[in-house]
Amino acid sequence: MSTKVSLQDKIREIGGRPFSPVEVARTNDQVIRMSLCDGEFHWHKHANEDELFFVYRGSIEIQFRDRPNVVLNEGEIVVVPKGIQHCPRAIEPSYVLLFEPYQVITQGD
């Protein structure tokens, strides 16, 4: 059975807690999570999984150690390849959808 999901309800579920992702949906072996980005996360990488960032509301910057940083505005995406050190930083409080394999550790390594 298909279940409709309200992203506004997910924003309420987050409750203003930055970098505390909540599950939105699962598809195959992937999960979509929503997170509030407010401030700077920490530098990390995912050894075995790519990570897709989709900015639903606001603007963020994905900082990289070995390549130019990427600024994402509402409606824009970027894929961070596995093994690449990155650090998301909010330009303003922003809601981001993360598409990643279900088994990924959201905090990175």
N, C-alpha and C positions, 0 to 999 in steps of 0.2 A: 504494500500500500504506500502511496506517495503522501508525504507529510509536508504541508506548507510551513515555512519558517519565516518569522518576522525579524528582520535585522534590528528594527527598533526595540523589540523585546530583548534581543541579545545585548544591546547597548544597556538596557536597564539591568540585565543580569550581571553585567560587568560591574555596575555600581560605582563607577569612578575609580576603580582600582587599576592603576597603570600596569601594563605588562603581566596581566593575569588572564591569559586566553581562556575563552569558553568555546566549547564545541558547537558548531552551527549545523554540520551535516557530515555524513560519510558517504563515499561513493567508491565502490570497488575496494582497494586497499588504501585509499586516500581519506584524509580528514580535512575539513575546512574549519578553521578556528577564527574567532574574532578577538582582537585585542585592542585595548586603548593604549596608544603610544603617547606618553607625556613625559618629556625629558629624554634622557639617553639611556639605552639598555647597556649591556656589557658586550665587550668583544668576544666573539665565539665563532664556531664553525660547526657544521654537521658533516661528519666524516663520510657518511654513506648515502645522504639524501640531499637532493636539490630542495630549495624552498622558494615558493612563489609568494610575493607580497603584492596585494591589490589594495590600493587606498580607496576606501569607501567614503570617508569624510575627512577632510583636512589635508595636510602636507607633511611628508616625512623625508628624511635623507637617509639613504643607506650608505654608510661609510665603509670604505675598503682600505686595506693596508697596501695592496699591490696594484691598484687600478683607480681610475677616477671615481669619485663618489657619484651617486645617482640621486637626484631629487625627484620625488614622485608626488604628483598632485592628484586630486580626486579623479577617479576613473582610470588611473594609470597603474601599470604593473611592471615588475622586474622579477626575473628568476635569478636567484643566487645559486650558482653551481655548488655541488657537494665539495667539501674540503676548503672552501674559500672563507677566510676570516672576514667577518663583517660586524657592523655595530649600527643598528637602527637608532635614529635620533629624530624626535618630533620637532618640526619647525613650529607647530602649534598643536594643541591637543588633537589627536587624530585617531580615527577608527580604521583598523587595517584587517583585511581578511588574509589569512595565511593558508595556503594550499600545500600540503605535505603528506608524506606517507604516515599512516596512523601510528606506527611505532616510533616516530621521531621524538626525541626528547626536546621539548620546546625551549628549554634554557640553553641548548647547545652543549658543547664540551669545552 
